[in-house]
Amino acid sequence: MTTIYDLIEVTDISANTTYSTDIGNLLGIVDDMSGTSLNDGEFDWNDNVEIGGVTYNIDEIQKPTTSGIIAEGDDTEHRF
């Protein structure tokens, strides 16, 4: 079983956007999403995953159309 740590939940994905709980477009961080369907290194449409002991089925995935940078509070940057 694979676990994804710190999955970021946002309202939408847009280019050149700052995400923040103060702005309202960063809904939160989901810790420890897991599932055997994640063993291929990604989650896909119709995969079952578990968060906090509850099983969910992924019925929609929106991937970014542009590359971007995630900057953490300590100024650490992650490029994708």
PDB file of N, CA, C and O in Angstrom:
ATOM      1  N   MET A   1       0.846  -1.174   0.000  1.00  0.00           N
ATOM      2  CA  MET A   1       0.000   0.000   0.000  1.00  0.00           C
ATOM      3  C   MET A   1       0.890   1.234   0.000  1.00  0.00           C
ATOM      4  O   MET A   1       1.873   1.296   0.739  1.00  0.00           O
ATOM      5  N   THR A   2       0.550   2.204  -0.819  1.00  0.00           N
ATOM      6  CA  THR A   2       1.300   3.449  -0.947  1.00  0.00           C
ATOM      7  C   THR A   2       0.577   4.559  -0.199  1.00  0.00           C
ATOM      8  O   THR A   2      -0.653   4.578  -0.141  1.00  0.00           O
ATOM      9  N   THR A   3       1.342   5.484   0.373  1.00  0.00           N
ATOM     10  CA  THR A   3       0.785   6.633   1.085  1.00  0.00           C
ATOM     11  C   THR A   3       1.285   7.918   0.448  1.00  0.00           C
ATOM     12  O   THR A   3       2.475   8.047   0.163  1.00  0.00           O
ATOM     13  N   ILE A   4       0.387   8.870   0.222  1.00  0.00           N
ATOM     14  CA  ILE A   4       0.745  10.207  -0.245  1.00  0.00           C
ATOM     15  C   ILE A   4       0.596  11.146   0.942  1.00  0.00           C
ATOM     16  O   ILE A   4      -0.475  11.235   1.541  1.00  0.00           O
ATOM     17  N   TYR A   5       1.665  11.839   1.278  1.00  0.00           N
ATOM     18  CA  TYR A   5       1.658  12.774   2.396  1.00  0.00           C
ATOM     19  C   TYR A   5       1.423  14.186   1.876  1.00  0.00           C
ATOM     20  O   TYR A   5       1.895  14.544   0.797  1.00  0.00           O
ATOM     21  N   ASP A   6       0.702  14.972   2.635  1.00  0.00           N
ATOM     22  CA  ASP A   6       0.501  16.392   2.339  1.00  0.00           C
ATOM     23  C   ASP A   6      -0.068  16.648   0.948  1.00  0.00           C
ATOM     24  O   ASP A   6       0.530  17.366   0.147  1.00  0.00           O
ATOM     25  N   LEU A   7      -1.204  16.068   0.674  1.00  0.00           N
ATOM     26  CA  LEU A   7      -1.936  16.327  -0.557  1.00  0.00           C
ATOM     27  C   LEU A   7      -2.626  17.679  -0.401  1.00  0.00           C
ATOM     28  O   LEU A   7      -3.373  17.883   0.556  1.00  0.00           O
ATOM     29  N   ILE A   8      -2.389  18.594  -1.320  1.00  0.00           N
ATOM     30  CA  ILE A   8      -2.940  19.944  -1.221  1.00  0.00           C
ATOM     31  C   ILE A   8      -4.295  19.987  -1.912  1.00  0.00           C
ATOM     32  O   ILE A   8      -4.421  19.594  -3.072  1.00  0.00           O
ATOM     33  N   GLU A   9      -5.304  20.464  -1.195  1.00  0.00           N
ATOM     34  CA  GLU A   9      -6.664  20.549  -1.725  1.00  0.00           C
ATOM     35  C   GLU A   9      -6.992  22.004  -2.023  1.00  0.00           C
ATOM     36  O   GLU A   9      -7.021  22.836  -1.117  1.00  0.00           O
ATOM     37  N   VAL A  10      -7.242  22.316  -3.311  1.00  0.00           N
ATOM     38  CA  VAL A  10      -7.535  23.680  -3.736  1.00  0.00           C
ATOM     39  C   VAL A  10      -8.891  23.741  -4.431  1.00  0.00           C
ATOM     40  O   VAL A  10      -9.456  22.714  -4.808  1.00  0.00           O
ATOM     41  N   THR A  11      -9.405  24.959  -4.593  1.00  0.00           N
ATOM     42  CA  THR A  11     -10.700  25.135  -5.243  1.00  0.00           C
ATOM     43  C   THR A  11     -10.613  24.971  -6.748  1.00  0.00           C
ATOM     44  O   THR A  11     -11.542  24.458  -7.371  1.00  0.00           O
ATOM     45  N   ASP A  12      -9.489  25.407  -7.347  1.00  0.00           N
ATOM     46  CA  ASP A  12      -9.250  25.235  -8.779  1.00  0.00           C
ATOM     47  C   ASP A  12      -7.756  25.393  -9.031  1.00  0.00           C
ATOM     48  O   ASP A  12      -7.000  25.773  -8.137  1.00  0.00           O
ATOM     49  N   ILE A  13      -7.341  25.097 -10.255  1.00  0.00           N
ATOM     50  CA  ILE A  13      -5.930  25.213 -10.615  1.00  0.00           C
ATOM     51  C   ILE A  13      -5.833  26.234 -11.737  1.00  0.00           C
ATOM     52  O   ILE A  13      -6.392  26.044 -12.817  1.00  0.00           O
ATOM     53  N   SER A  14      -5.113  27.324 -11.466  1.00  0.00           N
ATOM     54  CA  SER A  14      -4.969  28.396 -12.444  1.00  0.00           C
ATOM     55  C   SER A  14      -3.518  28.847 -12.507  1.00  0.00           C
ATOM     56  O   SER A  14      -2.793  28.777 -11.514  1.00  0.00           O
ATOM     57  N   ALA A  15      -3.102  29.308 -13.673  1.00  0.00           N
ATOM     58  CA  ALA A  15      -1.734  29.806 -13.840  1.00  0.00           C
ATOM     59  C   ALA A  15      -1.515  31.064 -13.009  1.00  0.00           C
ATOM     60  O   ALA A  15      -2.430  31.863 -12.808  1.00  0.00           O
ATOM     61  N   ASN A  16      -0.288  31.221 -12.533  1.00  0.00           N
ATOM     62  CA  ASN A  16       0.130  32.429 -11.808  1.00  0.00           C
ATOM     63  C   ASN A  16      -0.782  32.749 -10.625  1.00  0.00           C
ATOM     64  O   ASN A  16      -1.166  33.902 -10.428  1.00  0.00           O
ATOM     65  N   THR A  17      -1.125  31.743  -9.850  1.00  0.00           N
ATOM     66  CA  THR A  17      -2.049  31.903  -8.724  1.00  0.00           C
ATOM     67  C   THR A  17      -1.329  31.618  -7.420  1.00  0.00           C
ATOM     68  O   THR A  17      -0.587  30.642  -7.307  1.00  0.00           O
ATOM     69  N   THR A  18      -1.552  32.465  -6.450  1.00  0.00           N
ATOM     70  CA  THR A  18      -1.091  32.210  -5.092  1.00  0.00           C
ATOM     71  C   THR A  18      -2.240  31.559  -4.341  1.00  0.00           C
ATOM     72  O   THR A  18      -3.356  32.079  -4.334  1.00  0.00           O
ATOM     73  N   TYR A  19      -1.970  30.420  -3.709  1.00  0.00           N
ATOM     74  CA  TYR A  19      -3.006  29.703  -2.968  1.00  0.00           C
ATOM     75  C   TYR A  19      -2.811  29.946  -1.485  1.00  0.00           C
ATOM     76  O   TYR A  19      -1.701  29.833  -0.965  1.00  0.00           O
ATOM     77  N   SER A  20      -3.895  30.280  -0.809  1.00  0.00           N
ATOM     78  CA  SER A  20      -3.835  30.618   0.610  1.00  0.00           C
ATOM     79  C   SER A  20      -5.185  30.360   1.263  1.00  0.00           C
ATOM     80  O   SER A  20      -6.231  30.519   0.635  1.00  0.00           O
ATOM     81  N   THR A  21      -5.150  29.962   2.522  1.00  0.00           N
ATOM     82  CA  THR A  21      -6.414  29.817   3.257  1.00  0.00           C
ATOM     83  C   THR A  21      -7.040  31.183   3.489  1.00  0.00           C
ATOM     84  O   THR A  21      -8.264  31.288   3.572  1.00  0.00           O
ATOM     85  N   ASP A  22      -6.225  32.240   3.596  1.00  0.00           N
ATOM     86  CA  ASP A  22      -6.762  33.594   3.760  1.00  0.00           C
ATOM     87  C   ASP A  22      -7.532  34.049   2.526  1.00  0.00           C
ATOM     88  O   ASP A  22      -8.571  34.699   2.641  1.00  0.00           O
ATOM     89  N   ILE A  23      -7.019  33.705   1.344  1.00  0.00           N
ATOM     90  CA  ILE A  23      -7.701  34.047   0.094  1.00  0.00           C
ATOM     91  C   ILE A  23      -8.940  33.169  -0.086  1.00  0.00           C
ATOM     92  O   ILE A  23      -9.938  33.604  -0.660  1.00  0.00           O
ATOM     93  N   GLY A  24      -8.870  31.935   0.406  1.00  0.00           N
ATOM     94  CA  GLY A  24     -10.005  31.018   0.325  1.00  0.00           C
ATOM     95  C   GLY A  24      -9.888  29.975  -0.769  1.00  0.00           C
ATOM     96  O   GLY A  24     -10.779  29.138  -0.914  1.00  0.00           O
ATOM     97  N   ASN A  25      -8.793  30.002  -1.555  1.00  0.00           N
ATOM     98  CA  ASN A  25      -8.659  29.012  -2.623  1.00  0.00           C
ATOM     99  C   ASN A  25      -7.811  27.808  -2.216  1.00  0.00           C
ATOM    100  O   ASN A  25      -7.715  26.842  -2.974  1.00  0.00           O
ATOM    101  N   LEU A  26      -7.198  27.847  -1.040  1.00  0.00           N
ATOM    102  CA  LEU A  26      -6.513  26.684  -0.469  1.00  0.00           C
ATOM    103  C   LEU A  26      -7.421  26.128   0.619  1.00  0.00           C
ATOM    104  O   LEU A  26      -7.583  26.740   1.674  1.00  0.00           O
ATOM    105  N   LEU A  27      -8.009  24.973   0.360  1.00  0.00           N
ATOM    106  CA  LEU A  27      -8.982  24.409   1.294  1.00  0.00           C
ATOM    107  C   LEU A  27      -8.313  23.704   2.457  1.00  0.00           C
ATOM    108  O   LEU A  27      -8.863  23.660   3.557  1.00  0.00           O
ATOM    109  N   GLY A  28      -7.129  23.152   2.225  1.00  0.00           N
ATOM    110  CA  GLY A  28      -6.447  22.470   3.309  1.00  0.00           C
ATOM    111  C   GLY A  28      -5.430  21.486   2.788  1.00  0.00           C
ATOM    112  O   GLY A  28      -5.202  21.370   1.584  1.00  0.00           O
ATOM    113  N   ILE A  29      -4.827  20.783   3.718  1.00  0.00           N
ATOM    114  CA  ILE A  29      -3.833  19.771   3.405  1.00  0.00           C
ATOM    115  C   ILE A  29      -4.344  18.449   3.958  1.00  0.00           C
ATOM    116  O   ILE A  29      -4.692  18.348   5.134  1.00  0.00           O
ATOM    117  N   VAL A  30      -4.384  17.451   3.111  1.00  0.00           N
ATOM    118  CA  VAL A  30      -4.845  16.132   3.504  1.00  0.00           C
ATOM    119  C   VAL A  30      -3.617  15.282   3.791  1.00  0.00           C
ATOM    120  O   VAL A  30      -2.782  15.083   2.909  1.00  0.00           O
ATOM    121  N   ASP A  31      -3.499  14.784   5.009  1.00  0.00           N
ATOM    122  CA  ASP A  31      -2.377  13.942   5.379  1.00  0.00           C
ATOM    123  C   ASP A  31      -2.728  12.469   5.209  1.00  0.00           C
ATOM    124  O   ASP A  31      -3.847  12.043   5.497  1.00  0.00           O
ATOM    125  N   ASP A  32      -1.766  11.715   4.742  1.00  0.00           N
ATOM    126  CA  ASP A  32      -1.840  10.256   4.722  1.00  0.00           C
ATOM    127  C   ASP A  32      -2.982   9.676   3.900  1.00  0.00           C
ATOM    128  O   ASP A  32      -3.763   8.872   4.408  1.00  0.00           O
ATOM    129  N   MET A  33      -3.087  10.074   2.641  1.00  0.00           N
ATOM    130  CA  MET A  33      -4.003   9.403   1.725  1.00  0.00           C
ATOM    131  C   MET A  33      -3.301   8.132   1.267  1.00  0.00           C
ATOM    132  O   MET A  33      -2.147   8.190   0.841  1.00  0.00           O
ATOM    133  N   SER A  34      -3.960   7.002   1.342  1.00  0.00           N
ATOM    134  CA  SER A  34      -3.310   5.744   0.998  1.00  0.00           C
ATOM    135  C   SER A  34      -4.245   4.858   0.190  1.00  0.00           C
ATOM    136  O   SER A  34      -5.454   5.084   0.127  1.00  0.00           O
ATOM    137  N   GLY A  35      -3.651   3.849  -0.424  1.00  0.00           N
ATOM    138  CA  GLY A  35      -4.443   2.881  -1.172  1.00  0.00           C
ATOM    139  C   GLY A  35      -3.559   2.029  -2.050  1.00  0.00           C
ATOM    140  O   GLY A  35      -2.497   2.476  -2.484  1.00  0.00           O
ATOM    141  N   THR A  36      -3.978   0.815  -2.316  1.00  0.00           N
ATOM    142  CA  THR A  36      -3.196  -0.075  -3.166  1.00  0.00           C
ATOM    143  C   THR A  36      -3.203   0.401  -4.615  1.00  0.00           C
ATOM    144  O   THR A  36      -2.277   0.084  -5.361  1.00  0.00           O
ATOM    145  N   SER A  37      -4.222   1.154  -5.034  1.00  0.00           N
ATOM    146  CA  SER A  37      -4.259   1.657  -6.409  1.00  0.00           C
ATOM    147  C   SER A  37      -3.221   2.749  -6.637  1.00  0.00           C
ATOM    148  O   SER A  37      -2.998   3.149  -7.780  1.00  0.00           O
ATOM    149  N   LEU A  38      -2.581   3.241  -5.575  1.00  0.00           N
ATOM    150  CA  LEU A  38      -1.526   4.245  -5.703  1.00  0.00           C
ATOM    151  C   LEU A  38      -0.159   3.614  -5.934  1.00  0.00           C
ATOM    152  O   LEU A  38       0.826   4.332  -6.105  1.00  0.00           O
ATOM    153  N   ASN A  39      -0.081   2.294  -5.940  1.00  0.00           N
ATOM    154  CA  ASN A  39       1.197   1.603  -6.085  1.00  0.00           C
ATOM    155  C   ASN A  39       1.889   1.894  -7.417  1.00  0.00           C
ATOM    156  O   ASN A  39       3.094   1.675  -7.543  1.00  0.00           O
ATOM    157  N   ASP A  40       1.143   2.383  -8.411  1.00  0.00           N
ATOM    158  CA  ASP A  40       1.765   2.719  -9.698  1.00  0.00           C
ATOM    159  C   ASP A  40       2.385   4.113  -9.688  1.00  0.00           C
ATOM    160  O   ASP A  40       2.902   4.561 -10.712  1.00  0.00           O
ATOM    161  N   GLY A  41       2.342   4.811  -8.539  1.00  0.00           N
ATOM    162  CA  GLY A  41       2.984   6.114  -8.394  1.00  0.00           C
ATOM    163  C   GLY A  41       2.083   7.297  -8.645  1.00  0.00           C
ATOM    164  O   GLY A  41       2.541   8.438  -8.587  1.00  0.00           O
ATOM    165  N   GLU A  42       0.820   7.061  -8.921  1.00  0.00           N
ATOM    166  CA  GLU A  42      -0.109   8.158  -9.153  1.00  0.00           C
ATOM    167  C   GLU A  42      -1.526   7.706  -8.835  1.00  0.00           C
ATOM    168  O   GLU A  42      -1.799   6.512  -8.708  1.00  0.00           O
ATOM    169  N   PHE A  43      -2.419   8.676  -8.708  1.00  0.00           N
ATOM    170  CA  PHE A  43      -3.813   8.293  -8.566  1.00  0.00           C
ATOM    171  C   PHE A  43      -4.531   8.644  -9.862  1.00  0.00           C
ATOM    172  O   PHE A  43      -4.252   9.663 -10.493  1.00  0.00           O
ATOM    173  N   ASP A  44      -5.451   7.786 -10.236  1.00  0.00           N
ATOM    174  CA  ASP A  44      -6.147   7.883 -11.509  1.00  0.00           C
ATOM    175  C   ASP A  44      -7.647   7.879 -11.284  1.00  0.00           C
ATOM    176  O   ASP A  44      -8.133   7.561 -10.199  1.00  0.00           O
ATOM    177  N   TRP A  45      -8.370   8.242 -12.343  1.00  0.00           N
ATOM    178  CA  TRP A  45      -9.821   8.200 -12.300  1.00  0.00           C
ATOM    179  C   TRP A  45     -10.275   6.792 -11.939  1.00  0.00           C
ATOM    180  O   TRP A  45      -9.768   5.812 -12.485  1.00  0.00           O
ATOM    181  N   ASN A  46     -11.216   6.695 -11.034  1.00  0.00           N
ATOM    182  CA  ASN A  46     -11.842   5.466 -10.567  1.00  0.00           C
ATOM    183  C   ASN A  46     -10.990   4.678  -9.572  1.00  0.00           C
ATOM    184  O   ASN A  46     -11.344   3.552  -9.222  1.00  0.00           O
ATOM    185  N   ASP A  47      -9.866   5.250  -9.109  1.00  0.00           N
ATOM    186  CA  ASP A  47      -9.090   4.616  -8.036  1.00  0.00           C
ATOM    187  C   ASP A  47      -9.826   4.773  -6.712  1.00  0.00           C
ATOM    188  O   ASP A  47     -10.529   5.761  -6.500  1.00  0.00           O
ATOM    189  N   ASN A  48      -9.665   3.808  -5.835  1.00  0.00           N
ATOM    190  CA  ASN A  48     -10.160   3.925  -4.463  1.00  0.00           C
ATOM    191  C   ASN A  48      -8.991   4.290  -3.567  1.00  0.00           C
ATOM    192  O   ASN A  48      -7.929   3.672  -3.640  1.00  0.00           O
ATOM    193  N   VAL A  49      -9.185   5.298  -2.718  1.00  0.00           N
ATOM    194  CA  VAL A  49      -8.158   5.733  -1.781  1.00  0.00           C
ATOM    195  C   VAL A  49      -8.787   5.856  -0.397  1.00  0.00           C
ATOM    196  O   VAL A  49     -10.005   5.975  -0.264  1.00  0.00           O
ATOM    197  N   GLU A  50      -7.949   5.827   0.617  1.00  0.00           N
ATOM    198  CA  GLU A  50      -8.435   5.919   1.993  1.00  0.00           C
ATOM    199  C   GLU A  50      -7.825   7.149   2.667  1.00  0.00           C
ATOM    200  O   GLU A  50      -6.615   7.367   2.618  1.00  0.00           O
ATOM    201  N   ILE A  51      -8.685   7.941   3.291  1.00  0.00           N
ATOM    202  CA  ILE A  51      -8.267   9.107   4.065  1.00  0.00           C
ATOM    203  C   ILE A  51      -8.966   9.035   5.409  1.00  0.00           C
ATOM    204  O   ILE A  51     -10.196   9.051   5.475  1.00  0.00           O
ATOM    205  N   GLY A  52      -8.195   8.955   6.475  1.00  0.00           N
ATOM    206  CA  GLY A  52      -8.767   8.920   7.818  1.00  0.00           C
ATOM    207  C   GLY A  52      -9.708   7.757   8.053  1.00  0.00           C
ATOM    208  O   GLY A  52     -10.682   7.883   8.796  1.00  0.00           O
ATOM    209  N   GLY A  53      -9.423   6.615   7.421  1.00  0.00           N
ATOM    210  CA  GLY A  53     -10.254   5.435   7.619  1.00  0.00           C
ATOM    211  C   GLY A  53     -11.496   5.375   6.743  1.00  0.00           C
ATOM    212  O   GLY A  53     -12.262   4.415   6.831  1.00  0.00           O
ATOM    213  N   VAL A  54     -11.713   6.385   5.898  1.00  0.00           N
ATOM    214  CA  VAL A  54     -12.868   6.418   5.006  1.00  0.00           C
ATOM    215  C   VAL A  54     -12.378   6.192   3.576  1.00  0.00           C
ATOM    216  O   VAL A  54     -11.405   6.816   3.152  1.00  0.00           O
ATOM    217  N   THR A  55     -13.042   5.308   2.830  1.00  0.00           N
ATOM    218  CA  THR A  55     -12.669   5.021   1.454  1.00  0.00           C
ATOM    219  C   THR A  55     -13.427   5.946   0.512  1.00  0.00           C
ATOM    220  O   THR A  55     -14.641   6.118   0.624  1.00  0.00           O
ATOM    221  N   TYR A  56     -12.678   6.539  -0.423  1.00  0.00           N
ATOM    222  CA  TYR A  56     -13.242   7.430  -1.438  1.00  0.00           C
ATOM    223  C   TYR A  56     -12.883   6.893  -2.812  1.00  0.00           C
ATOM    224  O   TYR A  56     -11.850   6.247  -2.985  1.00  0.00           O
ATOM    225  N   ASN A  57     -13.747   7.166  -3.795  1.00  0.00           N
ATOM    226  CA  ASN A  57     -13.482   6.811  -5.172  1.00  0.00           C
ATOM    227  C   ASN A  57     -13.204   8.102  -5.929  1.00  0.00           C
ATOM    228  O   ASN A  57     -14.002   9.038  -5.874  1.00  0.00           O
ATOM    229  N   ILE A  58     -12.071   8.160  -6.638  1.00  0.00           N
ATOM    230  CA  ILE A  58     -11.717   9.360  -7.390  1.00  0.00           C
ATOM    231  C   ILE A  58     -12.550   9.380  -8.666  1.00  0.00           C
ATOM    232  O   ILE A  58     -12.391   8.529  -9.541  1.00  0.00           O
ATOM    233  N   ASP A  59     -13.449  10.372  -8.760  1.00  0.00           N
ATOM    234  CA  ASP A  59     -14.323  10.444  -9.927  1.00  0.00           C
ATOM    235  C   ASP A  59     -14.036  11.666 -10.799  1.00  0.00           C
ATOM    236  O   ASP A  59     -14.695  11.864 -11.820  1.00  0.00           O
ATOM    237  N   GLU A  60     -13.055  12.489 -10.405  1.00  0.00           N
ATOM    238  CA  GLU A  60     -12.659  13.621 -11.234  1.00  0.00           C
ATOM    239  C   GLU A  60     -11.222  13.987 -10.916  1.00  0.00           C
ATOM    240  O   GLU A  60     -10.823  14.016  -9.752  1.00  0.00           O
ATOM    241  N   ILE A  61     -10.451  14.264 -11.949  1.00  0.00           N
ATOM    242  CA  ILE A  61      -9.062  14.694 -11.794  1.00  0.00           C
ATOM    243  C   ILE A  61      -8.850  15.875 -12.727  1.00  0.00           C
ATOM    244  O   ILE A  61      -9.160  15.805 -13.916  1.00  0.00           O
ATOM    245  N   GLN A  62      -8.322  16.956 -12.177  1.00  0.00           N
ATOM    246  CA  GLN A  62      -7.966  18.103 -13.009  1.00  0.00           C
ATOM    247  C   GLN A  62      -6.468  18.307 -12.895  1.00  0.00           C
ATOM    248  O   GLN A  62      -5.949  18.587 -11.815  1.00  0.00           O
ATOM    249  N   LYS A  63      -5.784  18.164 -14.008  1.00  0.00           N
ATOM    250  CA  LYS A  63      -4.335  18.334 -14.028  1.00  0.00           C
ATOM    251  C   LYS A  63      -4.016  19.741 -14.523  1.00  0.00           C
ATOM    252  O   LYS A  63      -4.734  20.287 -15.361  1.00  0.00           O
ATOM    253  N   PRO A  64      -2.927  20.331 -14.000  1.00  0.00           N
ATOM    254  CA  PRO A  64      -2.562  21.676 -14.454  1.00  0.00           C
ATOM    255  C   PRO A  64      -2.178  21.671 -15.934  1.00  0.00           C
ATOM    256  O   PRO A  64      -1.613  20.699 -16.437  1.00  0.00           O
ATOM    257  N   THR A  65      -2.488  22.756 -16.612  1.00  0.00           N
ATOM    258  CA  THR A  65      -2.147  22.881 -18.025  1.00  0.00           C
ATOM    259  C   THR A  65      -0.815  23.605 -18.220  1.00  0.00           C
ATOM    260  O   THR A  65      -0.309  23.678 -19.340  1.00  0.00           O
ATOM    261  N   THR A  66      -0.249  24.135 -17.143  1.00  0.00           N
ATOM    262  CA  THR A  66       1.030  24.830 -17.216  1.00  0.00           C
ATOM    263  C   THR A  66       1.932  24.321 -16.109  1.00  0.00           C
ATOM    264  O   THR A  66       1.463  23.699 -15.156  1.00  0.00           O
ATOM    265  N   SER A  67       3.229  24.584 -16.233  1.00  0.00           N
ATOM    266  CA  SER A  67       4.152  24.232 -15.159  1.00  0.00           C
ATOM    267  C   SER A  67       4.026  25.271 -14.042  1.00  0.00           C
ATOM    268  O   SER A  67       3.425  26.328 -14.232  1.00  0.00           O
ATOM    269  N   GLY A  68       4.589  24.964 -12.898  1.00  0.00           N
ATOM    270  CA  GLY A  68       4.456  25.906 -11.788  1.00  0.00           C
ATOM    271  C   GLY A  68       5.465  25.671 -10.694  1.00  0.00           C
ATOM    272  O   GLY A  68       6.321  24.790 -10.778  1.00  0.00           O
ATOM    273  N   ILE A  69       5.342  26.481  -9.667  1.00  0.00           N
ATOM    274  CA  ILE A  69       6.212  26.410  -8.497  1.00  0.00           C
ATOM    275  C   ILE A  69       5.332  26.436  -7.257  1.00  0.00           C
ATOM    276  O   ILE A  69       4.405  27.240  -7.157  1.00  0.00           O
ATOM    277  N   ILE A  70       5.631  25.551  -6.316  1.00  0.00           N
ATOM    278  CA  ILE A  70       4.979  25.596  -5.006  1.00  0.00           C
ATOM    279  C   ILE A  70       6.031  26.092  -4.028  1.00  0.00           C
ATOM    280  O   ILE A  70       7.097  25.489  -3.902  1.00  0.00           O
ATOM    281  N   ALA A  71       5.742  27.179  -3.339  1.00  0.00           N
ATOM    282  CA  ALA A  71       6.663  27.732  -2.352  1.00  0.00           C
ATOM    283  C   ALA A  71       6.089  27.508  -0.968  1.00  0.00           C
ATOM    284  O   ALA A  71       4.962  27.911  -0.681  1.00  0.00           O
ATOM    285  N   GLU A  72       6.868  26.863  -0.112  1.00  0.00           N
ATOM    286  CA  GLU A  72       6.441  26.615   1.262  1.00  0.00           C
ATOM    287  C   GLU A  72       6.729  27.836   2.129  1.00  0.00           C
ATOM    288  O   GLU A  72       7.408  28.763   1.689  1.00  0.00           O
ATOM    289  N   GLY A  73       6.220  27.842   3.349  1.00  0.00           N
ATOM    290  CA  GLY A  73       6.405  28.958   4.254  1.00  0.00           C
ATOM    291  C   GLY A  73       7.855  29.256   4.574  1.00  0.00           C
ATOM    292  O   GLY A  73       8.190  30.393   4.906  1.00  0.00           O
ATOM    293  N   ASP A  74       8.729  28.253   4.483  1.00  0.00           N
ATOM    294  CA  ASP A  74      10.156  28.469   4.763  1.00  0.00           C
ATOM    295  C   ASP A  74      10.936  28.807   3.486  1.00  0.00           C
ATOM    296  O   ASP A  74      12.163  28.713   3.466  1.00  0.00           O
ATOM    297  N   ASP A  75      10.219  29.203   2.413  1.00  0.00           N
ATOM    298  CA  ASP A  75      10.790  29.588   1.124  1.00  0.00           C
ATOM    299  C   ASP A  75      11.357  28.423   0.323  1.00  0.00           C
ATOM    300  O   ASP A  75      12.028  28.650  -0.684  1.00  0.00           O
ATOM    301  N   THR A  76      11.108  27.178   0.741  1.00  0.00           N
ATOM    302  CA  THR A  76      11.483  26.019  -0.063  1.00  0.00           C
ATOM    303  C   THR A  76      10.571  25.977  -1.285  1.00  0.00           C
ATOM    304  O   THR A  76       9.353  26.099  -1.148  1.00  0.00           O
ATOM    305  N   GLU A  77      11.144  25.804  -2.485  1.00  0.00           N
ATOM    306  CA  GLU A  77      10.354  25.774  -3.711  1.00  0.00           C
ATOM    307  C   GLU A  77      10.376  24.390  -4.334  1.00  0.00           C
ATOM    308  O   GLU A  77      11.399  23.705  -4.320  1.00  0.00           O
ATOM    309  N   HIS A  78       9.235  23.984  -4.882  1.00  0.00           N
ATOM    310  CA  HIS A  78       9.097  22.721  -5.603  1.00  0.00           C
ATOM    311  C   HIS A  78       8.570  23.075  -6.992  1.00  0.00           C
ATOM    312  O   HIS A  78       7.519  23.702  -7.120  1.00  0.00           O
ATOM    313  N   ARG A  79       9.297  22.674  -8.023  1.00  0.00           N
ATOM    314  CA  ARG A  79       8.890  22.948  -9.408  1.00  0.00           C
ATOM    315  C   ARG A  79       8.258  21.694 -10.015  1.00  0.00           C
ATOM    316  O   ARG A  79       8.722  20.577  -9.787  1.00  0.00           O
ATOM    317  N   PHE A  80       7.217  21.895 -10.772  1.00  0.00           N
ATOM    318  CA  PHE A  80       6.571  20.777 -11.471  1.00  0.00           C
ATOM    319  C   PHE A  80       6.204  21.197 -12.867  1.00  0.00           C
ATOM    320  O   PHE A  80       5.648  20.402 -13.625  1.00  0.00           O
TER     321      PHE A  80
END
